[in-house]
Amino acid sequence: MKIVSIVGARPIFIKIIPLVRATQERNKSNYKLKIEHLIIHTGQHYDYEINQFFFDELSIQEPDHNLEVGSGPQGWQTGVMIKKSEKVLITENPN
């Protein structure tokens, strides 16, 4: 099974921690069905030190994809995130 989390804002990094931990624990267990958990980073907050804190200190896996949206007006950022997310989701084909 393949699931995807799309993260970018700091509160969302915190919110996916239980999902990351549960997926890791399940995959260590005897369950036959393993879960592949992909992380897509929107890249709207691209400060290295802030991002690395979440990945390093909170033991969140590095993102599998970075959309590199960057700064801009909210509407523009949202449009770019949707467009780039769609390409990744079509390629990855999560459950």
Residue pairs with C-beta under 8 A, 6 or more apart in sequence:
1 33
1 34
1 35
1 36
1 95
2 35
2 36
2 37
2 38
2 92
2 93
2 94
2 95
3 23
3 35
3 36
3 37
3 38
3 94
3 95
4 37
4 38
4 39
4 40
4 89
4 92
4 94
5 16
5 19
5 37
5 38
5 39
5 40
6 40
6 42
6 81
6 85
7 13
7 16
7 39
7 40
7 41
7 42
7 63
8 41
8 42
8 43
8 44
8 45
8 69
8 81
9 44
9 45
10 45
10 50
10 54
13 54
13 58
13 60
14 54
14 58
16 39
16 60
17 58
17 60
19 37
20 37
20 59
20 60
20 61
23 35
23 37
26 34
26 35
27 34
27 35
37 61
38 64
38 65
38 92
38 94
39 60
39 61
39 62
39 63
39 64
39 65
40 63
40 64
40 65
40 66
40 67
40 85
40 88
41 51
41 63
41 65
41 66
41 67
42 67
42 69
42 77
42 81
42 85
43 66
43 67
43 68
43 69
43 70
44 69
44 70
44 71
44 77
44 81
45 51
46 68
46 70
54 60
55 61
55 62
55 63
65 88
67 80
67 81
67 84
67 85
67 88
69 77
69 80
69 81
69 84
70 77
71 77
72 80
